[in-house]
Amino acid sequence: MLGNIPGVKPRFSLPETPTMASSKAAFDKAVADSKQLPEKPDNQTLLQIYALYKQATEGDVEGKRPGMMDLVGRAKYDAWAAVKGKAKNDAMGEYVDLIESLK
């Protein structure tokens, strides 16, 4: 409909708002910071970091749960499945908060 008005082009996607851009910048910084933590987090925290990162970057977990013999893959899958349905921006915020708490 707007395409028929001279000089008006329809927009198919909304531009990033300043809040979204700053959230992405904070997330990117937290990802870099996660590689420079003073101490290696325990396994449960590492799984939480993994799950929030995957949720923020890829969305909900898909595919089959790894089998009993793949303990690491199964733990990662379960951690990611635990945050299923969480909005990407919410996962980004929680990831940033978690990394900040580990500094």
N, C-alpha and C positions, 0 to 999 in steps of 0.2 A: 504494500500500500504506500509506504513512504518512498519507495523506489520510483513512483510515478510523479513525484513532486520535483520539479527542476531544482538542482542544487542541493538536494537532500539525498544522501546515500544511507541506506539501511546499515545498521551495525549488527553484526552477528555474535559478537562477544563483547563483554564489558571490559574496559581497561582495568588494570590493577589499581586499586585504591592505595593511598599512601600507607594505610594500615597493613594491607596485604603485602606490599613491597617491603615494609620494615619487618614484618614477620618472617618473610623469606630470607631477608638479609641476616636477621638474628639466628634463624635456623642454620643457614650456611656457615655462620661464624661458629655456632655450637658444634657443627659437624667437624670443623677444623680443630676446635678446642678439644673434642673428644679424643683426638689422637695425641694430645699433649697433657693428659691428666697426670697429676703427680703420682698417683698410685693406680694400679690396675684394679678395677672394680671386681667384686665377687661375681660368680657365675649368674646368680639371679638378677643382679643389676645389669650385667651384660646382655642377658636375654631381654630385659625391659628396654634397654637402649636399642637393641636390634628391632624389637617389635614396633616401637614408636617410629623409628627411622623408616622401616618398610611401610607402615601405615601412612606416614606423611608423604612418602615418595611414590608409592604404588597403589595405595588403597587397600581394600579388603583382600585377605589371603584367598588364594584359589588353588585348585588342584587337590590331589589326594594327600592325605596325611602319610608321612614316611612310615615304613614298617618298624617293627620292634628292634631289629638289628641296627638301625640307623638312629642311635640315641641322640646325637647332636642335631641331626635334621629334624627329628621328632620334637625335641625340646624347642627348637626355633619355630617350627610350625605351630606348636601349641601356644607359645608366647605371642606370636603374631595373631593367631585366631582369638586370643583373649581380648584383643583391642578391636576386633571386627566391628564395623559400624561406626567407629569413631571418625569424625570429620577430619580431613587432612590438616586443616588449620589448627584444630584442637590437638592433634598428634604432634604437630610442629611445636606448639606452645609447651606441651608437656615434655617433649624432648629437650627443648632449650632449658626449661626449669630443672630437669634432671641433671643435665650436664653442668649447669651452674652450681648445683648442690654438691657436685663431686670435685669441684675445684679446690 
